[in-house]
Each structure stands twice: as structure tokens, then as C-alpha cells.
């Protein structure tokens, strides 16, 4: 998919929605360490997509997409931990895990697409 700006990327939009959702869910959370880690990881996914897209290199874009994918895995792990210690409900965990898995899959697809530009 051709795009003019990172704001056009569906994966970026979805990652932003997840970050906002995390902030909403954790608004009153007093487990500050995990809350901080989760919000940072969520923001990192969308931010790395944006930063990579604005780089003037396909290879750099791919590198930042991989970083975003790593942050998504970190966030998924944190959803499981947050559930186990009672910060989020099972329904929230299931919803968020599915959403972030979708983002990871979309990132992998975008990485494959970008690699095709480097190695046609």
C-alpha cells in the first residue's frame, strides 16, 4: 500500500487506539511500575511506526517496524501479568491481546512489503 504519511497507515491508527485504551483502562491504577511500563510500550508501538515512516530509508523503516513489533510483544506480556495480578479483567486481557496480535501481524505484513522494495 502506498501512503503519503504515517497517519495513513492502518497499523499506526490501530496502535494509537490501543495506546489510548491502555491509558483509559489504567487511569486509576496504583501499580505505578507496571502502569508506566505498559503505557510506555503502548506509546512505543505507534511512535516507532511513525518515526520509521518518516526516515528517508526503507531499511530504516523496516528497522523501526521491527522495534515496534518488539514493543508489541512486550505489551502483550504485560497484559498477561496485569491480568494475573488483578489490574485488568480477563475480558480486557483477551480483547487487548487479540488487538496487539493483530497489530503484530499487520507490522509483519508491512515489513514483508518493505523488504520487497529492498530486494525485488
C-alpha positions as CSV (number, residue, x, y, z in Angstrom):
1,X,0.0,0.0,0.0
2,X,1.3,3.4,-1.0
3,X,1.0,6.1,1.7
4,X,1.8,9.7,1.9
5,X,2.3,9.9,5.7
6,X,2.3,7.5,8.6
7,X,-1.1,8.9,9.6
8,X,-2.4,7.0,6.5
9,X,-1.2,3.6,7.8
10,X,-4.0,1.5,9.4
11,X,-1.4,-0.2,11.7
12,X,-0.4,3.2,13.1
13,X,-4.1,4.1,13.7
14,X,-4.8,0.8,15.4
15,X,-1.6,1.1,17.6
16,X,-2.8,4.6,18.6
17,X,-6.2,3.3,19.6
18,X,-4.6,0.6,21.7
19,X,-2.4,3.2,23.5
20,X,-5.4,5.3,24.3
21,X,-7.3,2.3,25.5
22,X,-4.4,1.4,27.8
23,X,-4.4,4.9,29.3
24,X,-8.2,4.7,29.8
25,X,-8.0,1.3,31.5
26,X,-5.1,2.2,33.7
27,X,-6.3,5.6,34.6
28,X,-6.8,4.7,38.3
29,X,-4.2,2.0,38.6
30,X,-1.9,2.4,41.6
31,X,0.6,-0.2,40.4
32,X,2.8,2.6,39.0
33,X,5.7,0.4,37.8
34,X,3.6,-1.8,35.6
35,X,1.4,1.0,34.6
36,X,4.4,3.0,33.4
37,X,5.8,0.1,31.5
38,X,2.5,-0.7,29.8
39,X,1.9,2.9,28.8
40,X,5.4,3.3,27.5
41,X,5.3,0.1,25.5
42,X,1.9,1.0,24.0
43,X,3.1,4.5,23.0
44,X,6.3,3.0,21.7
45,X,4.5,0.8,19.2
46,X,2.8,3.7,17.4
47,X,5.7,6.1,17.9
48,X,8.2,3.7,16.2
49,X,5.9,3.2,13.3
50,X,5.7,6.9,12.8
51,X,9.4,7.5,13.3
52,X,10.4,4.8,10.9
53,X,8.0,6.0,8.2
54,X,9.5,9.5,8.4
55,X,13.0,8.2,7.9
56,X,14.4,8.6,4.4
57,X,15.3,5.0,4.0
58,X,13.3,1.8,3.5
59,X,15.9,-0.1,5.6
60,X,15.4,2.3,8.5
61,X,11.6,2.0,8.2
62,X,12.0,-1.8,8.4
63,X,14.3,-1.4,11.5
64,X,11.7,0.8,13.3
65,X,8.9,-1.6,12.3
66,X,10.8,-4.4,14.0
67,X,11.3,-2.3,17.1
68,X,7.5,-1.6,17.1
69,X,6.9,-5.3,16.8
70,X,9.2,-5.9,19.8
71,X,7.3,-3.3,21.8
72,X,4.0,-5.1,20.9
73,X,5.4,-8.4,22.2
74,X,6.5,-6.6,25.4
75,X,3.0,-5.1,25.8
76,X,1.3,-8.5,25.2
77,X,3.4,-9.9,28.0
78,X,2.4,-7.1,30.3
79,X,-1.3,-7.8,29.6
80,X,-0.8,-11.3,30.9
81,X,1.0,-10.0,34.0
82,X,-1.6,-7.3,34.6
83,X,-4.4,-9.9,34.4
84,X,-2.6,-12.3,36.8
85,X,-2.2,-9.6,39.4
86,X,-5.7,-8.3,39.0
87,X,-5.1,-5.0,37.3
88,X,-7.2,-5.9,34.2
89,X,-10.1,-8.3,33.8
90,X,-10.0,-11.5,31.8
91,X,-12.2,-9.9,29.1
92,X,-9.9,-6.9,28.9
93,X,-6.8,-9.1,28.6
94,X,-8.4,-11.2,25.9
95,X,-9.5,-8.1,23.9
96,X,-6.1,-6.4,24.3
97,X,-4.1,-9.5,23.5
98,X,-6.1,-10.1,20.3
99,X,-5.8,-6.4,19.3
100,X,-2.0,-6.4,19.8
101,X,-1.6,-9.7,18.0
102,X,-3.4,-8.1,15.0
103,X,-1.0,-5.1,15.2
104,X,2.0,-7.5,15.2
105,X,0.6,-9.4,12.2
106,X,0.0,-6.1,10.4
107,X,3.5,-5.0,11.2
108,X,4.9,-8.3,9.9
109,X,3.0,-7.8,6.6
110,X,4.3,-4.2,6.3
111,X,7.8,-5.5,7.0
112,X,7.5,-8.1,4.2
113,X,6.1,-5.4,1.8
114,X,9.0,-3.1,2.6
115,X,11.6,-5.8,2.2
116,X,10.2,-6.4,-1.3
117,X,11.2,-2.8,-2.1
118,X,14.8,-3.5,-0.9
119,X,15.2,-7.0,-2.5
120,X,12.8,-7.1,-5.5
